[in-house]
Amino acid sequence: MPGRIASFFRNLLRKGAVEQALDDELQSAVELLTQEKMKEGLSHPAARRQALIALGGVEQVKEQVRDSRTGAFLDSLLQDLRFALRQMQRSRALPSPRSLSWRSASPPTSSCSVCCRL
């Protein structure tokens, strides 16, 4: 349990260092797989491509690791809250022009549909 708590705070407070460590680890895994594929007789570009396919893509692996980290739910919640606040700030300035344009467009449309039925 103390390890999980320490991991939680490390993931929360030292996000840059944790991301860099993950990136370094994935790059070394790709390089090792590339070397193995080159020993099988593939060229460097083909071996690297096969290594990336075997891993399932670097970005996909990063997302899986991020989602499984301790505290990922809190990070996701904070991102959602920041996004909601940005959207609320944006929508305060624009509701009246947006609603006015929608309201002004609906009467001609409804009257046009009445005329077309006759």
BELFEN-V118385 format. One record per residue. N is the residue number from 1. RES is the residue in one small letter. PHI is phi in whole degrees, -180 to 180 (none if undefined). OMEGA is omega in radians with two decimals (none if undefined). Layout:
BEGIN
N&RES&PHI&OMEGA ; N&RES&PHI&OMEGA
END
This chain:
BEGIN
1&m&none&3.11 ; 2&p&-62&3.10 ; 3&g&-66&3.13 ; 4&r&-69&3.11 ; 5&i&-66&3.10 ; 6&a&-63&3.12 ; 7&s&-64&3.12 ; 8&f&-60&-3.12 ; 9&f&-70&3.09 ; 10&r&-64&3.14 ; 11&n&-66&-3.10 ; 12&l&-82&-3.01 ; 13&l&-96&-3.09 ; 14&r&-118&-3.04 ; 15&k&-60&-3.13 ; 16&g&-63&-3.14 ; 17&a&-67&3.13 ; 18&v&-66&3.12 ; 19&e&-64&3.13 ; 20&q&-65&3.11 ; 21&a&-64&3.10 ; 22&l&-64&3.13 ; 23&d&-62&3.12 ; 24&d&-61&-3.12 ; 25&e&-66&3.13 ; 26&l&-69&3.11 ; 27&q&-64&3.12 ; 28&s&-68&3.09 ; 29&a&-65&3.11 ; 30&v&-64&-3.14 ; 31&e&-65&3.11 ; 32&l&-64&3.10 ; 33&l&-65&3.10 ; 34&t&-63&3.12 ; 35&q&-63&3.11 ; 36&e&-63&3.14 ; 37&k&-68&3.10 ; 38&m&-68&3.08 ; 39&k&-67&3.09 ; 40&e&-78&3.05 ; 41&g&112&3.12 ; 42&l&-84&3.04 ; 43&s&-72&-3.09 ; 44&h&-60&3.13 ; 45&p&-62&3.14 ; 46&a&-68&3.13 ; 47&a&-66&3.11 ; 48&r&-65&3.12 ; 49&r&-62&3.12 ; 50&q&-64&3.11 ; 51&a&-66&3.11 ; 52&l&-66&3.09 ; 53&i&-67&3.14 ; 54&a&-64&3.11 ; 55&l&-74&-3.09 ; 56&g&96&-3.13 ; 57&g&93&-3.07 ; 58&v&-65&-3.09 ; 59&e&-67&3.11 ; 60&q&-66&3.11 ; 61&v&-65&3.11 ; 62&k&-60&3.13 ; 63&e&-63&3.11 ; 64&q&-63&3.13 ; 65&v&-67&3.13 ; 66&r&-61&-3.13 ; 67&d&-69&-3.11 ; 68&s&-91&-3.13 ; 69&r&-69&3.04 ; 70&t&-68&3.13 ; 71&g&91&3.14 ; 72&a&-63&3.13 ; 73&f&-64&-3.14 ; 74&l&-70&3.11 ; 75&d&-62&3.11 ; 76&s&-64&3.11 ; 77&l&-63&3.12 ; 78&l&-64&3.09 ; 79&q&-63&3.13 ; 80&d&-65&3.12 ; 81&l&-65&3.10 ; 82&r&-62&3.12 ; 83&f&-64&-3.14 ; 84&a&-63&3.11 ; 85&l&-65&3.09 ; 86&r&-63&-3.14 ; 87&q&-66&3.12 ; 88&m&-66&3.11 ; 89&q&-65&-3.14 ; 90&r&-68&-3.04 ; 91&s&-76&3.09 ; 92&r&-64&-3.07 ; 93&a&-81&-2.98 ; 94&l&-115&-3.03 ; 95&p&-67&-3.07 ; 96&s&-70&3.11 ; 97&p&-63&-3.13 ; 98&r&-66&-3.12 ; 99&s&-70&3.11 ; 100&l&-65&-3.14 ; 101&s&-67&3.12 ; 102&w&-69&-3.13 ; 103&r&-69&-3.13 ; 104&s&-74&-3.14 ; 105&a&-84&-3.05 ; 106&s&-75&3.13 ; 107&p&-63&3.11 ; 108&p&-63&-3.14 ; 109&t&-67&-3.12 ; 110&s&-69&3.12 ; 111&s&-70&3.11 ; 112&c&-67&-3.14 ; 113&s&-68&3.08 ; 114&v&-68&-3.14 ; 115&c&-65&-3.10 ; 116&c&-70&-3.14 ; 117&r&-75&-3.10 ; 118&l&-78&none
END
